[in-house]
Amino acid sequence: MGAVPRSARPLQLTLALLKPDAVAHPPVLEAVHETILNNKFLIVRTKELMWRREDSQRFYQEHSGRFFYRRLVEFMTSGPMRAYILAHEDAVARWRSLMGPTKVYRARNTAPDSIRGAYGLTDTRNTIHGSDSAASARREIAFFFPEFSESLWYQQDEPRLRCGLAHYDTGERVHSLPKASRTESS
């Protein structure tokens, strides 16, 4: 894949998290990755991870006490996940639109071509999580990528990426700047 088109507006970051049900099925994992690329998102970072129960409880703390909390915590520790930092103009809203409704039944009926409409199994095993606001994206990116400096990325990498200098590295499966344009945050 070649250079990414130029963008007049600043890029926004969001978190995408492929849940254990997606990662357990390589065709689903690959289809979601292709959806990211086909919709012109820049993949800033990606990593595979496995959560401990404590990680899941901490991340979903806001849902503690809700009827689905225990089931969600257990499911999110049931297998590996893949986390992405994605960039695009209006990344949060665009990614949420591609994900579709949280409830799989609703996604299948109102947004059948969405990620959840196509691949979701149940309301817990709904393939993917995405940040619901810019503030949530900042918090969630810091949770999954503590080594990533968002402020440094916006200062050094975002202006060059926005100008269309990014190239997709098929080996690393991320977008990168040409070696002469790379910074410490890359």
N, C-alpha and C positions, 0 to 999 in steps of 0.2 A: 504494500500500500504506500503511495507516495506522500507528498506534502499535504498537510491539512489546509483547507482554504482559510484565507484571512478573515478576521472578525473585527468589526469596527468598535464593538462594545467590549468592556472587560469580561474576562472569563470568570465564571463562578465555579466553585468546587462543591462536590457532593460525595457522599459515601454510598457505595453499592455493596451489599453483602449477599453473596450467594449462600443460601442455607444448605445444611447437610443433605436434604433431599435432592437438590440440584447437583451438588458436587458428586454424589454417589452415582449419578448417571452421566457419563461423559458426553453423550449426544446433547443433553440438556445444557450442560456446562458450556459446550462449544456453541450451541445456538444462542445462548445469552451473550457470550463474548462477541459473536458476530453481530448481534443486535446493537451492542455498544458501538462497534466499529461502523456499522451501516448507518447509524444515526449521528455520525460525525462527532462523537464524544472523543476527547483526548483521554487516554489512560495514563494518568500521572504516576500512579503506583499500583501495584497489585501484590498480594501475598496469600498463600494458603496458610491456614491456621487451624488449630484444634483447641477448643475451649475446655477449661475446667469448670466445674459447677459454680465456683466462686466468680469466675469471669462473667458467666451468663447472668448470675444473680445481680452483679454490679451493673451490667449494661442495661438490664430490664428492671432496675430498681423502681422506676416510676410506676410499673404495673404490679408491684408487690401488693398482695391482698385481692387482686382481681381473680375471677374464676379460672382464667386461662394461664395464670402466671406459672404455676408448678409444671404444667404440661409444656409450656414454652421453654422454660429453663432446662428441663430434661431433654427436649428435642434438640436444642441448640448445642448440647454437649454430646450428641449421639454420633457425630462424625465430623470429618473435616469440612471447613468452610473456605470460601475465597472472598477476600475483601479487595475492593477497588477504591481508589480516589479518582473520580471522573471530573473533567473540566469541559465546560460548554457555556455559551451564553444561556442564562436562565437554567443552569444545570439541574437545580433541585426540582423545579416544575416539570422540565422536560423528562427527567428520569422517572418521576412519579407517574407521569402520563404513560410512559412505556411500560411501567410495572403493572398498572391497572389497579382496580380496587383490592383492598386487603382480603376481603371475603371472596373465596374462590368461586362460589356459586354465582355471586354478583358479577365477578370478572368474566366468567364464562358466558353470561347472558348479556352483559352490557359492553364488554370489551374483549371479545373472544380472541382477538389478535394480540392482546397484551401478553406480557410475559406470564403473569399469573393466570390469565385466561387460557393460555396454551399449555402451561406446564404445572400449574398449582394442583395439589392433591387435596388439601384440606385448608382450613383457615390458619392452622399452625404450620403445616407443611406447604407453604405457599410460595416456595422457590426463592424468594428474594426479600431483602429489606432495603429501604432507601431512606435517606434523611428527609424529614418533613418540613424543614425550614433551613435557612442559612445558618441560624444559630445552632440548630441540631447538627448540621453538617460539620461545623467547626468542632463541636464537642465530640462527635462520633469519630471524626478523622483523627483527633488527638488520642482517642481511646484505642483505636486500631493501629495507628501509625505514630506512636509517641516520638519517634526520631524525625518526623517530618515537620519542617518549619513553614507554616502557612505564610507568615509575614515575609520570610525570605523568598519563598516561591513567588509571591505577588510582586516583590521588588525586582527580582532578577530573572525569573523564568517566564512568568505570565506575559510580559510585553513581547518577548520574542516568539512565544507560542502563538499569541494572538496575531502576530504578523505572518503566520504561515510557515514558520521555520521547523515545525515539528515533523518528524518522520516516524512511522511505525516500525519498531524493531520486532520482527517476527520471532526471533529467538527469545527475547526477554518478554515479549507480549505487552509492551508499553510503548508510548510515544516518547521520543527523546529529541533533544536538540542536537544539531551537528556538534561534533567534539569541540570545535573552536568556540561554540556558543554556550557550552555547558557551564553550570555554576556548581557550587558546593551543595546546593539543595537538590540537585539532580542526582 
